[in-house]
Amino acid sequence: MPASELDAAVRHVVARQFRVPPDELSGDLDLVDDLGMDDDSARSLLTAVGDSLDASFPDDLLDGVYTYDDLTEAVRIAIGG
């Protein structure tokens, strides 16, 4: 999957999950401080991103993920892109 498609899919899911406009999702946006991500919403986000990309991710994928850029990079690495 091209990086632009992956990024668009992640952006769409994050925007929907946290009810924010997609254009507000910048690379340094803090998932916890800015979006209020907690353990429950992190699990839900991981499932939704996986469903969107027809992939499954390990539970620890979000370990060390703090920003929107961290998230897209972790997903990219996890799917081999």
C-alpha positions in Angstrom: 0.0 0.0 0.0 1.4 3.4 -0.9 2.3 5.6 2.0 -0.2 8.2 1.0 -3.1 5.7 1.1 -1.9 4.4 4.4 -1.6 7.9 5.9 -5.1 8.8 4.5 -6.6 5.6 6.0 -5.0 6.3 9.5 -6.1 10.0 9.3 -9.7 9.0 8.5 -9.9 6.5 11.4 -8.2 8.8 14.0 -10.5 11.7 12.9 -13.6 9.5 13.2 -12.5 7.8 16.5 -11.7 11.1 18.3 -14.3 13.3 16.4 -11.9 15.8 15.1 -11.6 17.3 11.7 -8.9 15.4 9.6 -7.1 18.6 8.8 -6.4 19.2 12.6 -4.3 16.0 12.7 -0.7 17.2 12.5 2.4 15.2 13.0 3.2 16.4 16.5 -0.3 16.2 17.8 -0.2 14.4 21.2 -2.6 11.5 21.2 -3.1 11.6 25.0 -2.9 15.3 25.8 -4.5 16.7 22.7 -7.0 13.9 21.8 -7.6 12.4 25.2 -6.6 8.8 24.2 -6.7 6.4 27.1 -6.3 2.6 27.3 -9.9 1.9 26.1 -9.7 4.4 23.2 -6.3 3.1 22.3 -7.6 -0.5 21.9 -10.5 0.8 20.0 -8.3 2.8 17.7 -6.0 -0.1 17.1 -8.9 -2.3 16.1 -10.4 0.4 13.9 -7.1 1.1 12.1 -6.7 -2.7 11.6 -10.2 -3.1 10.2 -9.6 -0.1 7.8 -6.4 -1.6 6.5 -7.5 -5.3 6.7 -4.6 -6.0 9.1 -4.2 -7.0 12.7 -1.7 -5.5 15.0 -0.1 -6.7 18.2 -1.5 -5.3 21.5 1.9 -3.6 22.1 1.9 -1.6 18.8 1.1 1.6 20.7 3.8 1.2 23.2 6.0 4.2 22.8 3.5 5.9 20.5 2.8 9.4 21.7 2.1 11.6 18.6 0.1 11.3 15.4 3.4 10.8 13.5 4.4 8.0 15.9 1.1 6.3 15.2 1.4 6.5 11.4 5.0 5.3 11.5 4.2 2.4 13.8 1.3 1.3 11.5 3.6 1.6 8.5 6.3 -0.5 10.1 3.7 -3.1 11.3 2.3 -3.7 7.8 5.7 -3.8 6.3 5.6 -0.5 4.5 
